[in-house]
Amino acid sequence: MADIAMGQVLNTVTCPECGFSSRNFDPFNLLSVPFPTVADVIFKCYVVRRANVFNTPWVLNKPKKGIKVSARFPFRDPGDQDPPSDHLIIEEYIIAMSRLADCGDLREEIQQLCGIPATHLRLCRAEEITAKDKDDNSVVRRHTQVTLLTDKEGPCSQFGRHRSNGEEGDSSASDPSLIVAFESTLRSRPLDKSTDGSDSEDDYSEKSGLSMSKRDFKEMERQVALYGNQEECRLYDTETTQVARAVSRSLWPRTEDDFKLGLRVDAIDHRQHWFPGSVVEILETNGSSEESKEQDGATTKVRIHFDNFSSKWDELYTIDHFKEGRVQPLYSHAVPRSKPTEFICHHRYMDRTKRLSNLFGQSFFVQCQNEWSTARAGAQILAQASRFLKLPSSINGPVDIDDSGDREAKIERLYDRTQAVISDLIDLLIDVDREYIQTSLGLGPDGNINPKHRGQKFRNPSFDASELSSSLIKRVNTLLHRLPFELRVCTAESPLGGTNEEVAFPFSLMRTIGNYMNSRHAVVFQWREPPSDKSAPSGKNSNYLGAPVMYTSPAISVDKESAKILEKENERKNGSSGHGSGGLQLGVCLSEFCKMQELTLDDNWRCPQCREYREGKQSLELWRLPDILTIHIKRFNCSARWREKITTKVNFPLSGLDMNEWCHENSPSIEHDSNVYDLIGVIYHYGGMTGGHYVATCKATPCGRDGREEVAHDFNGAGVGKASISEEDPDAQTGWRIGRQKSEVNFNKIAATQSAKATDESAEPLWLQFDDEMVEPIAPRHVVSEMAYVLFYRRRQLTPANIARYSTLE
């Protein structure tokens, strides 16, 4: 082996500080060549930003009703509005990722491009679907279907299309896989560093009875002061956990008459586990006799619905349970959820002609603080929906009004009126919710302590919110019918409706969104047809909008810098040529083996001259080549979490492989020896990372005594008994049999039969395939395969010393 199969590699490491080069001659008996370090999966990523006053000014920056100003917040110059920018709604990026990268790596890459923190991104696999049942260009025929990707999902090669280099699937670089990254709809308020916490203990503990730490009390006061101001829902979103704790203790009942709908509690269930929940129903017992009171123990019971559970787990409690400590104020025992309430929102349209509902447009996710009321959560949903209500820049469709200018003016007024209604509804929901919280805590409209409750801070058990709630419902209903859609709640599995579980979204003060909804629910925008033009002549299409709904798709802003990745990828693929159907050249892998690499300090390379650990630059070059050159292709790729087998086809020459290109310029092999090699054998691996099967091929052409391959060949299996082969019996065993009978048959019997018959007449070298005990000839064009794992090359002109040493051996 040392004489015929051992070579040397010149390993050079250069110090970046002193320039000293350390050289070592490392022996090898095979060259392990890697695949080029290029990204194997390309994604087209849509980043959908949350609605804010900058990218949705037509709703969120409208002035409050009755205030004569042009905008609610000062206008900020958006500049050139190229990605990334919070003035945009949808940004498009082209991202190249390693095959073994996972969803977390992809999220980090998106963060580098768009500037949104990775923890605020929700990644989804997306598919753009266009309905083919009707040939029109309306928005209701196009739908972007999204599927959530978990944080640990991967590798990227599993949820992305592969490249078109012999791998599976449609892998055109011009049609990369689509990923949608949704920015979290929650934007926390900046921390207030002005509070130093120097107030005395009795300011928050003795008089309030809240049993809060000093820090939690300060945070609660801050949340109450900021909650519901003009920045709420438009710029920032207040986290209200501490406020909810304070409200629960403020409204805590001491008698049955103090029970309140919506009261937030911690309750212990029949399994003795504590869970947060809400009072959703107050039940009065029918019996009023002394006997019924003794049996029931109380005349009034409350039904408590637990967060993140279905209604079948609701339980009944009495005032005795409250007094015994089985029901206690919110978060006395239970722990607040660390993640907000999240649900998906769909756009739905009813086709009146077919009486069928279909989803359309861009589905999106909404996050809400768990302790928000459904009224506050409704404002959040409406704010995010406003991204799809911008006045179209160009109006398409039929013009049914004689004056097109008048038509455009009417459309503009329609959108402006609709946007104003949504803005007014958001203000109404937030203002009433703020009033509810302040009154629950015994505070006045200005946020100060109400004089009626000055003796007991943050306690108002007599507060009755029924009048405030009824007023909100009436005022909301006057605006809901003016919206271009109806807001509904359904199960996540049935967004098309048709089930009795779908209900209208409740804009309520008495129910928190974390108690009402969870990930198993979804919100649906049931879009209505635009209002008709009553002044249009009879018999004409009265929908002057020219579209079935008022939904408008947000503009997509393309990042020009990342778009160059597609151009480079297409140029690389168009410029590459290979044997057979695509693939890489073997020379590309050899160049990858010899290219310069930068070492890190973790590689622990110590400069002999500086005597310090450095980040050196390493290069490998061939110094001495053996007569039998073995090349191992690194098909098994591993990372810290994932592993896979690379099935990229490597095109290797059957003859005439010139290795001079990868030899050192001072290599003795270049001066004295021929470095042209011919292929003599290949080992293939069929299977994956968990198992497989090895098959070998070998060239059976004899050599002369001088070590040169003869031009003609005369070995056609002479001396080995052939099996009787018949094309009429394709299941018959083909090839030569060595040893025991092979239990499995070849899958291409007729082709193998024809190949065996043509061997005697062929002018090409004979290639034999060894599959366990079966040996059969194959055509040379089938030697190159994407399953090739180890290649064996023989020097065309062997070293004279080896010829003299081994040519006379019997």
Secondary structure, 3 states (H helix, E strand, C coil): CCCCCCEEEEEEEECCCCCCEEEEEEEECCEEECCCCCCCEEEEEEEECCCCCCCCHHHHCCCCCCCCCCCCCCCCCCCCCCCCCCCCCEEEEEEEECCCCCHHHHHHHHHHHHCCCHHHEEEEEEEEEECCCCCCCCHHHEEEEEEECCCCCCCHHHHCCCCCCCCCCCCCCCCCEEEEEEECCCCECCCCCCCCCCCCHHHCCCCCCCCCCHHHHHHHHHHHHHCCCCCECCCEECCCHHHHHHHHHHCCCCCHHHCCCCCEEEEECCCCCEEEEEEEEEEECCCCCHHHHHHHCCCEEEEEEECCCCHHHCEEEEHHHHHHCCEEECCCCCCCCCCCEEEEEEEEEEECCCCEEEEEEEEEEEEECCCCEHHHHHHHHHHHHHHHCCCCCCCCCCCCCCCHHHHHHHHHHHHHHHHHHHHHHHHHHHHHHHHHHHHHCCECCCCCECHHHCCCCCCCCCCCCHHHHHHHHHHHHHHHCCCCEEEEEEECCCCCCCCCCCEECCCCCCCEHHHHCCCCEEEEEEECCCCCCCCCCCCCCCCCCCCCCCCCCCCEEECHHHHHHHHHHHHHHHHCCCCCCCCEEHHHHHHHHHCCEECCHHHCCECCCCCCECCCEEEEEEEECCCEEEEEECCEEECCCCEEECCCCEECCCCCEECHHHECCCCHHHHHCCCEEEEEEEEEEEECCCCEEEEEEEECCCECCCCCECCCCCCCCCCCCECCCCCCCCCCCCCEECCCCCCCCCCCHHHHHHHHHHCCCCCCCCEEEEECCEEEEECHHHCCCCCEEEEEEEECCCCHHHHHHHCCCC
